[in-house]
Amino acid sequence: MTKDRFGNEFAPGLAYARGEILSSTADDLAKLRAAWAHIRAREAEGEETVNASGLERCMSVEPGEERLLDDELAAALLTDELKELGLKMFGGDADAHDIMMTNRLTAGLWVAANVVVPRGSHVVGFSPTYSHPAVQRAVRDAGATFTDLTDMEELKAALAADPKPGALFLTRLAVSYQILDEADLRAAVDMAVARDIPVVVDDAGGARVGPACFGHPRTLELPVTVACTGLDKYGTLGPRLGLIGGKAEVIAAMRARAYELGMEARAMLYPQVVRSLKYYSDEKVRDLVDCTMTVRDAVVGKLGAERVLVTPVTAQLMAEDILEIAMARSGVNEAPCVPYEATAALAMLLLRDYGILTVHFAGIPPGTSALMLKFISPEVLARIGGADGFASAIDASLDKLGSILTDKDELARLLKGAEANVPKVAAE
């Protein structure tokens, strides 16, 4: 069992430890409801909440498109255009590949595992750091076991083993925002294909960041079985849907299963999907990264380079560092909570006191315990006082976190609001 810097064991299926306050997904949902309460309070006072998550999850309608907000009409009129644009993003071939939409990227991964993975088989995950919990749960629900790997030699051995794995779930850009080297990406796919092992790519951000920032191939330019990405990420306009591409016969089976289970995206959302795919360009992704790096520099100036983890496309405050900074500012030597709860508290303070909505609230449960600074647009940054304003808000919120850190009741009220005293569900 992996442990964090404080000796806390990671929760099953997560890359961080659960604590006494946020012990389960149900507690994470209580945390989200507390965040919504702060947004409502700000709105009531006429104060803005700014989405600085790097995600686009909105829906808009152009004049004259109102008639397309209809499942049957939108499906009939836009499916062919959506396929063309989706294949363009993935680098697919219309003769060999097809496109489908799911109501979440998570749903796309789940259906891919349900269709592709043989029940009772063993599945291998390969990524720069770790596979997203959504991948692990999808494999579990498909009735298979899962081994997560990051080492190329171990992957070679796993793919060469007899019996061969039921599938390879490949993550190009991990939730930690480290990226696979292109040579390793290609080698992993080629090794699996050589043994006729299906390859499913969790390409949530990698489908765009890989080609735009690292010169990688587009996902379906590789001989993979299924590629899954999200339309709320990095150069797109939303909404929060899963765009799934792959071999036409596999997508046909996945589409049928998605409809059976209610996991397909509503066609009335297709107008926004088409607009989002038309709007996308690799240059937009690079511009978002450049803007994010100005925030990185400002935060480093406040906290020091040793407290800011920098990847090629993000800056991150690791949960252990957040907790250590808050402990130092409060003068305590023993950690009163787990690092994940310190990150959640920092995110809540940024929202409550400054109206800054970070990506911490986007995932339930979050895929990482870090506070991520990523893909921030110049327009968003201007609304929160620029890079220096953002960095100052983080610094001041760390001071506030330090002042309440040792009061568990106050920390619980901050994290769960009115539900702080609700009886707990069993921890995950």
C-alpha positions in Angstrom: 0.0 0.0 0.0 1.5 3.4 -1.0 1.7 6.1 1.6 2.0 9.8 1.6 4.8 11.9 3.1 3.0 11.8 6.5 2.7 8.1 6.5 -1.0 7.9 5.6 -2.0 4.9 3.5 -3.6 5.7 0.2 -7.3 4.8 -0.1 -8.2 2.0 -2.5 -8.3 3.2 -6.1 -7.0 6.7 -5.2 -3.6 8.2 -5.2 -4.0 9.9 -1.8 -5.2 9.1 1.7 -8.7 9.7 3.0 -9.2 11.5 6.3 -11.8 11.7 9.1 -13.7 14.6 7.5 -13.6 13.6 3.8 -13.7 9.9 4.2 -15.8 8.9 1.2 -17.3 10.1 -2.1 -20.4 11.0 -0.1 -18.3 13.4 1.9 -16.9 14.8 -1.3 -20.4 15.5 -2.5 -21.1 17.3 0.9 -18.0 19.3 0.2 -19.3 20.2 -3.2 -22.6 21.3 -1.7 -20.7 23.5 0.7 -18.9 25.1 -2.3 -22.3 25.7 -4.0 -23.5 27.5 -0.9 -20.6 29.9 -1.1 -21.3 30.5 -4.8 -25.0 31.3 -4.0 -23.9 33.6 -1.2 -21.6 35.5 -3.5 -24.3 35.7 -6.2 -26.7 37.1 -3.6 -24.2 39.9 -2.8 -23.6 40.6 -6.5 -20.0 39.2 -6.2 -18.6 37.2 -9.1 -17.3 33.6 -9.0 -14.6 33.0 -11.5 -14.0 29.6 -13.0 -10.3 29.2 -12.9 -10.4 25.4 -13.2 -9.1 25.2 -16.7 -12.3 23.4 -17.7 -15.2 24.6 -19.8 -18.5 23.0 -18.8 -21.0 25.5 -20.1 -23.7 25.4 -22.7 -24.7 28.2 -25.1 -27.0 28.5 -28.1 -26.4 30.7 -31.1 -29.3 32.7 -32.4 -31.4 30.5 -34.7 -30.2 27.3 -33.1 -33.0 27.0 -30.5 -34.8 24.6 -32.7 -31.9 22.2 -32.5 -32.4 21.8 -28.7 -34.3 18.6 -29.5 -32.8 15.1 -29.4 -34.4 13.8 -32.6 -33.8 16.9 -34.7 -30.2 17.5 -33.5 -29.3 13.9 -34.0 -30.7 13.9 -37.6 -29.1 17.1 -38.6 -25.7 17.1 -36.8 -24.5 13.5 -36.4 -22.6 13.4 -39.7 -20.9 16.8 -39.0 -20.0 15.7 -35.5 -18.4 12.6 -36.8 -16.3 14.5 -39.3 -15.1 17.0 -36.7 -14.5 14.3 -34.1 -12.4 12.3 -36.5 -10.4 15.4 -37.4 -9.6 16.0 -33.7 -8.6 12.3 -33.2 -6.8 12.0 -36.5 -9.1 9.2 -37.6 -10.0 7.6 -40.9 -13.7 7.8 -41.9 -13.4 4.4 -43.6 -12.0 2.6 -40.5 -13.1 4.7 -37.5 -16.3 6.0 -36.0 -17.3 8.5 -33.3 -19.8 8.4 -30.4 -20.7 10.7 -27.6 -21.2 9.7 -23.9 -22.6 11.7 -21.1 -19.2 11.8 -19.4 -15.6 10.8 -20.3 -16.0 8.4 -17.3 -19.0 6.8 -19.1 -17.0 6.3 -22.2 -14.2 4.5 -20.3 -16.8 2.4 -18.5 -18.5 1.3 -21.8 -15.2 0.7 -23.5 -14.2 -1.7 -20.7 -17.6 -3.3 -20.7 -17.4 -4.1 -24.4 -13.6 -4.7 -25.0 -12.4 -6.4 -21.8 -13.1 -10.1 -21.5 -14.7 -11.0 -18.1 -12.3 -12.7 -15.8 -9.2 -11.4 -17.7 -6.3 -9.4 -16.4 -5.9 -5.8 -17.6 -2.7 -3.7 -17.7 -2.7 0.0 -17.2 0.3 2.1 -18.4 0.8 5.8 -17.7 3.5 8.2 -16.6 2.4 8.1 -13.0 -0.9 6.3 -12.4 -4.1 5.5 -14.2 -7.2 7.6 -13.3 -9.6 6.0 -10.8 -12.2 6.1 -13.6 -10.1 3.6 -15.5 -9.6 1.3 -12.5 -13.3 1.3 -11.7 -14.3 0.6 -15.3 -12.0 -2.4 -15.4 -13.3 -3.6 -12.0 -16.9 -3.4 -13.2 -16.0 -5.3 -16.3 -15.1 -8.2 -14.1 -11.4 -8.0 -14.7 -8.3 -7.5 -12.4 -6.0 -4.6 -13.0 -2.3 -3.9 -12.7 -1.0 -0.4 -13.0 2.5 0.1 -14.4 4.8 3.0 -15.2 8.0 1.2 -16.1 8.5 0.2 -19.7 10.4 -3.0 -18.9 7.6 -4.1 -16.6 5.1 -3.3 -19.3 7.1 -5.4 -21.9 7.0 -8.4 -19.5 3.3 -7.9 -18.7 2.3 -7.7 -22.4 4.5 -10.7 -23.3 3.1 -12.9 -20.5 1.1 -16.0 -21.1 -1.9 -15.7 -20.9 -1.9 -12.3 -22.5 -3.7 -9.4 -20.9 -7.3 -8.8 -21.8 -6.5 -5.2 -22.7 -4.1 -2.4 -22.3 -5.5 0.9 -20.9 -3.0 3.6 -21.9 -2.8 7.1 -20.4 -0.8 9.5 -22.4 -1.2 12.5 -20.1 -1.6 11.4 -16.5 -3.9 13.2 -14.0 -0.6 14.4 -12.5 0.2 16.0 -15.9 3.3 14.1 -16.6 3.3 12.9 -20.2 4.6 9.8 -21.8 7.6 10.1 -24.0 6.5 9.7 -27.6 8.8 6.7 -28.1 7.3 5.0 -25.1 3.8 5.8 -26.3 4.4 4.2 -29.7 6.3 1.3 -28.3 3.5 0.4 -25.8 0.8 0.5 -28.5 3.0 -1.5 -30.9 3.7 -4.2 -28.3 0.0 -4.6 -27.5 -1.0 -4.7 -31.2 1.6 -7.3 -31.9 -0.1 -9.7 -29.5 -3.6 -8.7 -30.6 -4.3 -7.0 -27.2 -7.0 -4.3 -27.4 -5.7 -0.8 -26.6 -8.0 1.7 -24.9 -6.5 5.2 -24.5 -7.7 7.4 -21.7 -6.7 10.6 -23.5 -8.7 13.1 -21.4 -6.3 15.9 -22.1 -3.6 14.1 -24.0 -5.7 14.0 -27.2 -5.0 17.7 -27.6 -2.1 18.5 -25.3 0.0 15.7 -26.9 -0.1 16.9 -30.5 -0.3 20.6 -29.6 2.5 20.9 -27.1 4.7 17.8 -27.6 4.4 17.0 -31.3 2.8 13.7 -30.6 0.5 11.9 -33.1 -3.2 12.3 -32.8 -4.7 9.4 -31.0 -6.3 7.5 -33.9 -3.2 8.0 -36.0 -1.9 5.2 -33.7 -3.3 1.6 -34.2 -5.4 1.7 -31.0 -8.9 0.2 -30.5 -10.6 3.0 -28.6 -9.7 6.6 -27.8 -11.6 8.6 -25.1 -11.3 12.3 -24.4 -13.4 15.0 -22.7 -14.9 18.0 -24.4 -14.5 20.3 -21.3 -10.7 20.2 -21.5 -8.0 22.3 -23.0 -8.9 24.3 -26.1 -12.5 23.2 -26.3 -15.7 25.0 -25.2 -17.5 22.2 -23.5 -20.0 20.9 -22.5 -18.8 18.1 -20.2 -19.2 15.2 -22.5 -17.1 12.2 -23.6 -15.9 12.1 -27.2 -15.1 8.5 -28.0 -13.5 7.4 -31.3 -12.1 4.1 -32.5 -12.5 1.1 -34.7 -15.9 1.3 -36.3 -17.1 -2.1 -35.3 -16.0 -1.5 -31.7 -17.7 1.9 -31.6 -20.9 0.3 -32.9 -21.0 -2.2 -30.0 -20.1 0.5 -27.5 -22.9 2.8 -28.8 -25.4 0.0 -28.4 -24.3 -0.7 -24.9 -24.3 3.0 -24.0 -27.9 3.4 -25.2 -28.9 0.3 -23.2 -27.5 1.8 -20.0 -28.4 5.5 -20.5 -24.8 6.6 -20.9 -25.1 8.2 -24.3 -25.0 12.0 -24.5 -28.2 13.7 -25.3 -28.3 14.8 -28.9 -29.8 18.1 -28.0 -26.2 19.0 -26.8 -24.8 18.4 -30.2 -25.0 22.1 -31.4 -22.5 23.0 -28.6 -20.3 20.0 -29.4 -20.1 20.9 -33.0 -19.3 24.5 -32.1 -16.6 23.4 -29.7 -14.9 21.1 -32.2 -15.0 23.8 -34.8 -13.5 26.3 -32.4 -10.6 24.1 -31.4 -7.0 24.7 -32.5 -3.7 23.5 -31.2 -2.6 27.2 -30.9 -5.4 27.8 -28.3 -3.9 25.0 -26.1 -0.4 26.6 -26.3 -1.8 30.0 -25.4 -3.5 28.6 -22.3 -0.3 26.9 -21.2 1.7 30.2 -21.7 -0.9 32.1 -19.6 -0.7 29.4 -16.9 3.1 29.8 -16.7 2.7 33.4 -15.7 0.6 32.2 -12.7 3.3 29.6 -12.0 6.0 32.3 -11.8 3.9 34.5 -9.5 3.1 31.6 -7.1 6.8 30.6 -7.1 7.6 34.2 -6.1 5.3 33.9 -3.1 6.0 30.4 -1.9 9.4 29.5 -3.3 10.3 27.1 -6.1 10.6 24.1 -3.7 6.9 24.4 -2.9 5.6 24.4 -6.5 5.7 21.4 -8.7 6.0 22.4 -12.3 5.2 20.1 -15.3 5.5 21.2 -18.9 1.9 22.4 -18.9 0.9 23.0 -15.3 1.9 24.2 -11.9 0.8 22.3 -8.8 0.7 22.7 -5.1 1.1 19.2 -3.8 -1.2 18.3 -0.9 1.7 17.4 1.4 3.3 20.8 0.7 0.0 22.6 1.4 -0.3 20.9 4.7 3.3 21.5 5.7 3.0 25.2 4.8 -0.2 25.6 6.9 1.4 23.7 9.8 4.4 26.0 9.7 2.2 29.1 9.7 0.2 27.8 12.6 3.2 26.6 14.6 2.1 23.0 15.0 4.3 19.9 14.6 1.8 17.1 14.3 -0.6 17.0 11.2 -4.2 17.5 12.4 -5.6 16.2 9.1 -4.5 14.4 5.9 -3.0 16.3 3.0 -6.0 15.8 0.8 -8.2 17.6 3.3 -5.7 20.5 3.5 -6.0 20.9 -0.3 -9.8 20.8 -0.1 -9.7 23.5 2.6 -7.4 25.7 0.6 -9.7 25.4 -2.4 -12.7 26.2 -0.3 -11.1 29.3 1.2 -10.1 30.5 -2.3 -13.7 30.1 -3.4 -15.3 31.6 -0.2 -13.0 34.6 0.2 -12.0 35.4 -3.3 -14.5 33.8 -5.6 -11.9 31.6 -7.3 -13.2 28.2 -8.4 -10.4 25.8 -8.9 -10.3 22.4 -10.5 -10.4 20.7 -7.1 -14.2 20.9 -7.2 -14.5 19.4 -10.7 -14.0 15.7 -9.9 -15.9 13.6 -7.5 -13.7 12.2 -6.1 -10.8 14.2 -7.4 -8.2 12.3 -9.3 -5.4 14.0 -7.5 -4.8 15.6 -4.1 -2.9 18.5 -5.5 -4.2 22.0 -6.1 -3.8 22.3 -9.9 -3.1 25.5 -11.8 -3.7 24.7 -15.4 -4.9 26.0 -18.8 -5.9 29.4 -17.5 -7.0 31.9 -20.1 -5.9 35.5 -20.1 -9.6 36.6 -19.7 -10.1 34.5 -16.6 -6.8 35.7 -15.1 -7.7 39.3 -15.6 -11.0 38.8 -13.7 -9.1 37.6 -10.6 -6.5 40.3 -10.5 -3.9 38.8 -12.8 -1.2 36.4 -11.9 0.0 38.4 -8.9 -3.6 38.6 -7.6 -4.1 34.9 -7.9 -0.8 34.2 -6.2 -1.6 36.6 -3.4 -5.0 35.0 -2.9 -3.3 31.6 -2.5 -0.8 33.0 -0.1 -3.4 34.7 2.1 -5.6 31.6 2.0 -2.7 29.5 3.3 -2.4 31.9 6.2 -6.1 31.5 6.9 -5.8 27.7 6.6 -3.0 27.8 9.2 -5.2 29.8 11.6 -8.0 27.1 11.6 -6.0 24.0 11.0 -5.9 22.7 14.6 -9.7 23.3 15.2 -11.2 20.1 13.7 -14.8 21.3 14.2 -14.0 24.6 12.3 -12.2 22.6 9.6 -15.2 20.3 9.2 -17.6 23.2 9.0 -15.4 24.8 6.3 -15.2 21.6 4.3 -18.8 20.3 4.7 -20.8 23.4 5.7 -24.2 22.5 7.1 -23.5 18.8 6.7 -20.4 18.9 9.0 -22.3 17.0 11.7 -24.2 14.6 9.5 -23.5 10.9 10.5 -20.7 9.4 8.4 -21.1 6.7 5.8 -18.5 4.0 5.7 -15.1 5.0 4.4 -14.2 3.8 0.9 
